[in-house]
Amino acid sequence: MITSGEPASSTAAGAAIQLLYFARVAELTGRRAERYALPGGGPVTGSDLLAQLGQRYPELAGASRLRLAVNQTHAKPGVLIHAGDEVAVFEPVTGG
């Protein structure tokens, strides 16, 4: 299923990413994965994507603590995310 902040007709064809949610993020969203249509066809920065997800899932209000991996590589908030990318969303892991 493709989800978006825009109607499907206004989103560029194929301008979607695959989102993967892990651990607590999966619990809060109620999903482990989804296809997400990039508003305006993308690209979008990692921080903008986290803000959009925070609006879509209010449970993720503390989006600043979330981390991203784009195409299986840890990414900083300024990374550009393009259509076709795989983006993992997770909380930081701490050791003890």
C-alpha positions as CSV (number, residue, x, y, z in Angstrom):
1,M,0.0,0.0,0.0
2,I,1.3,3.5,-0.9
3,T,0.6,6.2,1.6
4,S,1.1,9.9,1.1
5,G,0.2,13.3,2.3
6,E,-1.0,14.0,-1.2
7,P,-3.6,12.4,-3.4
8,A,-2.1,9.7,-5.5
9,S,-3.0,11.6,-8.7
10,S,-0.9,14.6,-7.7
11,T,2.2,12.4,-6.9
12,A,4.7,11.7,-9.6
13,A,4.3,8.2,-10.9
14,G,6.8,5.9,-9.1
15,A,8.0,8.7,-6.7
16,A,7.8,6.5,-3.7
17,I,10.2,5.0,-1.1
18,Q,10.1,1.9,1.0
19,L,9.9,2.7,4.7
20,L,11.0,0.0,7.2
21,Y,10.2,0.5,10.9
22,F,12.0,-1.3,13.7
23,A,11.5,-2.1,17.4
24,R,9.5,0.7,19.2
25,V,9.0,2.7,16.0
26,A,7.1,-0.3,14.5
27,E,5.1,-0.6,17.7
28,L,4.2,3.1,17.6
29,T,3.2,3.2,14.0
30,G,1.5,-0.2,14.0
31,R,3.5,-1.2,10.9
32,R,6.8,-2.8,10.1
33,A,6.9,-1.4,6.5
34,E,5.0,0.7,4.0
35,R,5.5,2.4,0.6
36,Y,5.4,6.1,1.0
37,A,4.8,8.5,-1.9
38,L,7.1,11.4,-1.7
39,P,5.2,14.7,-1.6
40,G,5.9,16.6,-4.8
41,G,7.8,13.6,-6.2
42,G,10.8,14.2,-4.0
43,P,13.6,14.3,-3.2
44,V,13.2,15.1,0.5
45,T,15.8,15.5,3.3
46,G,15.9,13.0,6.1
47,S,14.8,15.6,8.6
48,D,11.8,16.6,6.4
49,L,10.8,13.0,6.1
50,L,11.0,12.6,9.9
51,A,8.8,15.7,10.3
52,Q,6.3,14.3,7.8
53,L,6.2,11.0,9.7
54,G,5.7,12.9,12.9
55,Q,2.6,14.5,11.5
56,R,1.3,11.2,10.1
57,Y,2.0,9.3,13.3
58,P,1.7,11.7,16.3
59,E,3.1,8.9,18.5
60,L,6.5,9.8,16.9
61,A,6.4,13.3,18.3
62,G,10.0,13.1,19.4
63,A,11.2,12.6,15.9
64,S,14.5,14.3,16.6
65,R,15.6,11.2,18.5
66,L,14.9,8.9,15.6
67,R,17.7,7.7,13.2
68,L,17.6,6.8,9.5
69,A,19.4,4.3,7.3
70,V,19.1,4.9,3.6
71,N,19.8,1.9,1.4
72,Q,21.3,0.1,4.4
73,T,23.7,2.9,5.3
74,H,23.3,5.1,8.4
75,A,22.4,8.6,7.3
76,K,22.5,12.1,8.8
77,P,19.3,14.3,8.9
78,G,20.5,16.3,5.8
79,V,20.7,13.3,3.5
80,L,18.6,13.5,0.3
81,I,16.1,10.7,-0.1
82,H,15.1,9.9,-3.6
83,A,12.3,7.8,-5.2
84,G,13.2,4.1,-5.0
85,D,15.2,4.4,-1.9
86,E,14.8,2.1,1.1
87,V,14.7,4.0,4.4
88,A,14.8,2.3,7.8
89,V,13.5,4.3,10.8
90,F,14.7,3.3,14.2
91,E,15.6,4.7,17.7
92,P,19.3,4.9,18.7
93,V,20.7,1.8,20.3
94,T,22.4,2.2,23.6
95,G,24.7,-0.2,25.3
96,G,25.1,-1.1,28.9
